Amino acid sequence: MTRLPEVDAVVADTGFSGHVRVEQDGVVVHDEAYGLADRAHAVPMTPETSIGVASGAKTFTALAVLRLVEEGRLTLETRARELLGADLPLIDDAVTVEQLLSHRSGIGDYLDEDVVEDFSTFSLPVPLRSLDSAESYLTVLDGFPQKFPPGTGFSYCNGGFCVLALLAERAGGEPFHDLVRSLVIEPAGLAHTAYLRSDALPDNAAWGYLHGPDHAEALRTNVLHLPVVGGGDGGIFTTAGDVCALWAALDAGRVVSPATWADAQRSRSDVDDNEGYGLGVWRWGAATELRGSDVGASFGSVHQARRLTWAVLSNTSDGAWPMVIRLAQVLLGEGQAP
């Protein structure tokens, strides 16, 4: 396997901690882990170390929902109210599954990224240890009025994907995490991907780290900042190898049908000049993109079928971005990250 010297240069410049994998024309040209998975015990990161990918989990939620659509247990036109019943009464009765998947539902968000500037200072109104299932989010999601009528605009919405987890669980008749495992993780053959409890991480998982308030303090873990188990909007653990394997499985039709996957990648909203959003995935030029960011986690992956795939996972809040920017410059000739 060759190596990309530009990757090692970013590691040397930034102290990157995480895992980088790059595949070109079906060949792995870089696959290396850097830094520490557990700083307290000096445990090194390896390519088999599972790392939290924050909002990268939204794609897993979307794929589970799309599998349920293919099986006839949901449709894209299903209205959330049909399954919510009296729960979350401020969600407009017209909101559909497709609008939730594409961030076009207009529902109020419990974690509105247009308002929250610093995730490290954000707090939830319930104990983090209580957030361990889709149903446990009901209290967190309640009380936020619609931002705009359903289908009339784009607003990135974390809460919308928590609602999708609820809908999937109620339509699928199984706990949300079990559905993702059986409908997405297992068909894609992802050996190192799972929803893990942050208070009981296995030896092959990385702790997430963030700086203290004045940025001068030593890095601390993110265990007091995030739900104890990831949900519909974030928190799954995976590896760069598994992310690349997921792309391959999607292209091969092993998770959803080729027609469903093609439709998921079709942009429903033009978010920026070169950027759009489909169903649980970003579009960036000719590529499809996954991304995630939270305290102690940053993640970016870009895929152009049969040509180029990369995945950058870091167990620090901002560690992935210099690497993603450099890969875009080197591999796509772009001046900035997607």
N, C-alpha and C positions, 0 to 999 in steps of 0.2 A: 504493500500500500504506500502510495506517495503521501506527502504532507504538504500542507499549504503554509508557507513561511509567514504569510500575512496573519494567520490565526495565532501563531506563536508570538508574533510581534505585539498583538493586542494583549495577549496574556501577560507579557513582560511589562507592558506599559500600564496596565490597569489592575493587575493582580486578579484577573478573572478566576472565579470559582464555579465550576460546573462541567458541562459536557458539550462538545461540538462534533457534529457529524455532517459531512458533505458528500453527496453522491452526484456524479456527473455521467450521463449516458450509461447508467446502470452500474457504474464502477465506484466503489468507495474510495475517495481521494483523501479524506481526513476523518479520523474517528479517535478522539482523544478526550480524556477527562483530566481536569485540573483542580487544584486546590483541595479543600477539606470538606468532607461530608459532616463531620462532627469535630468542631474545633476544641471542645473540652477534652476530648480523648485523642486528638490528632489522627483521626481516621481519614485516610485519603479518599478522594472521589475516584470511582472507577466507572467504566462504561456500563456496568451493571447496576450502578447506584440509582435508585428511583428518586426523582426530584419533583417537588410540587410545581405545577405549571399554571396556577391561578386560573385566569379566564380561558386558558387552553381547554379546560374541561367543558366549556360551552359546546364545543364541537361534538364531544361524546354525548352530551345531552341531546343535541340536535339529531345525531345519528340514531340514537335509541328511539326518539319520536318518529323519525322517518321510517324506521323498521316497523313500528306499530302502524303507521299509515299504510305501508305495503301489505301488512297482514290484515288490514281492514278494521283494526280496533280503534283507529282515529282517522280523520281526514284533515287535509290542510284547511278545509273550510269549517271544521268543528269549532263551535264557539266555546270559549273557556267556561262560560256560565253553565253549559250543559253538564259539566263535571264538577264545577266548584259548588253548585247549589247555592246555599246562603253564605258560603265563605267568601271573604274579601269583597264585600258589597260595593266598594268604590271602583272596582274594575268594570268598565263599560260592558254592557251585555253583548255588544257587537264584536268584541275582541275575538279574533280567531287564532288558531294554532299557527298559521302562516305568518300572521302579523307579529306574534311573539317571537317566532324563529328569526324574523328579519329585523327586529327592533323597530317595528312600525306600529306597535300596539298603542302607543301613547300613554301607557299606564304609569302612575307615579312610582318612583324607584326608592327602595329603602337605602340604597347606596348610589346616589346620583353623582356620577363622576363630573358633571358640569358644576357641581356645588362643592363636593369634597376635594380639597386641594392636597391634603396630606393624609394618606391612608393610615399612617402610624398614629394619628390622633383620633381616628374615627372609632366610636364605640357603639355597640348594639345594646338595645334595651333589655336583653335577656342574657343569662349566663351562657358563655360560649360553650360550656360543656353540655348544654341542653340541645345544641344544634347538631343532631346526629342522624337526622332522617328528613325526607321531603316534608312530611307533615309537621315537623317541629318548627318549620319556618313560617307557619301561618300567622303567629303573633307578630313576627318581624315584618311581614309583608303588609299587614293591615294598616289602614289609616292614611293612605297616600292617594289623593285625588288624581284623576286623569290630567295629563299635561296638555293633550290635544286629542281631537276625535280620532278613533282608530283608523289607520290606513292613510292618514293625511300628511305624515312626515316621518322622519327618522330621528330617533333618540336612543342612543345606546343604553340598554336597560338590564342591569344585573337581576333585578327582581323578576323581570319577565322570564328569565331562564329558571328561576326557582319555581315560578308558576308552572312552567313546562314540566319540571320534575314531578310536581303534584299531579298534573294531568296524565303524564305517562304512568305514574304509579296507579292511579285510579282506573285508567283504561286498560292497563296491562295486568292488573290483579296481582302484582308482586311489588316488593319494596324497590324503590328507584335504583339503589345501588346494585341489586341483583339483576335488574333489567339491563343496566349498562354492561354488566359483566357478560350476561348470556347473549345479548343482542349485538354487542359491538366488540368488546375485548376478546372474547373467545373466538368468534369468527375471524377476527383479524390476526389471531395468533400472537397476542401481545403478552409475553411472559412476565414482564416487569411493570405492569400497569395495574393500579388498584386505588380505591379510596381507602386511605389509611387513617387511623386515629392518631392525632398529633401527640396524645399523651401516652402512646404505646408504639412508637415507631420501631419497626424491625431493624436489624443490623444493616440491611442493604438499602436503607433509605437515608436521605440527607436532611438534616435540620435546615430550616430557613433562617437567615440572619438579617438584621437591620441595625442601623446606627441609633444611638440615643438621641435625645432632643438637640443637643448642641453639636452633634456629629463628631465630637472629639472623644466620646466615650468608646470603650471597646464594643465590638459587635455583640448583640444579644439575640437570643432566639425569638422567633415570631409566635411561639406557642400561646402567648397571652393576647394575641391580636386577631386570631382567626377561629372560625368554628372548629370544634374538635374533630369533625369529619366533613370533608368537602361536600357540596351540594350541587344543585343544578347549574349554578353560575360559576363554580370554581372549586379548586382544591384537589383534583385528582393528581396522583403521583405517577410518573412514567420516566422513560429514558429516551435519549435521542435515537437510539436504535429502534425502539418501539414506535416512536413518532414516524420515522421513515418507513417502517413496516406497515403502519396504518395507511400512509399514502398509497403504498403499493397494493394493499388489500382493497382500498377504495377503487383504484384504477382497474383492478381485476374483477370487481363486482362481488367480492366475498362478504361485504357488510350490507350494502344496499345495491340495488340493480344499477347498471350503468346509466339508465335513463334517469333514475332518481338522483344519482350523484351528479350528473350533468345539470339537472335542474337546480340542485342545491347550490351549485357554483355560479348560477346565473344571478347577477347583481339585481337586487330589488331597489337599491338606493345608491345614488352617486354621492358619496360622503365627501370626497375631495376631488381635485382635478384628475388624479390617477387612481382613485381608490373608491371601492364600492363594497356593499355587503349583500351576501346571498342568504342562505339558510344555515346559520351557525358557522359560517366561514367568511373571511374577508377576501375581496378581490383586489389585487394590486397589479395594474397593468395586465399582462398576459398570464400572471401567476395567481395561484390560490394561496392564501396565507392564514396561519393560525398565530395568535398572540395572547399573551397573558402577563399581567403585572399586578403585584400586591406586595404587602410588606413581606420581605424575605423570599420573594419569588419573582423572576422575570424570564420570559420565554418568547421566542419567535421562531417560526418555521415557514419556509417558502417552498412551493412545489410547482414545477412545470412538468407535466407528464412526460416520461421517457427522456427527459433532457436534464433536469436539474432538481435536486432536493437538498435542503439543508435544515438542520434543527439545532437551535442554541438554547440550552437550559442552564439557568444559573440559580443558585440558592442564596442570592442576595437581591435586594429590591431593584437595583438598576444595573446589575452586572452584565446582563445580556445585551444591552443596547449598543455599546461601542463595538461589540463583535458583530451584531446584526448589520450595523452601518458599514463596517469594513467588508463584510461578505457581499453586501449589495454593490459596493463600489468595485470589488474585484471580479465578481461573477456575473453581474448584470450591467456594469458600467454606469451605475447610478450614483448620484452625489449624496444621497441621503437614504435612510432606512425606510422601508415600507411602513 
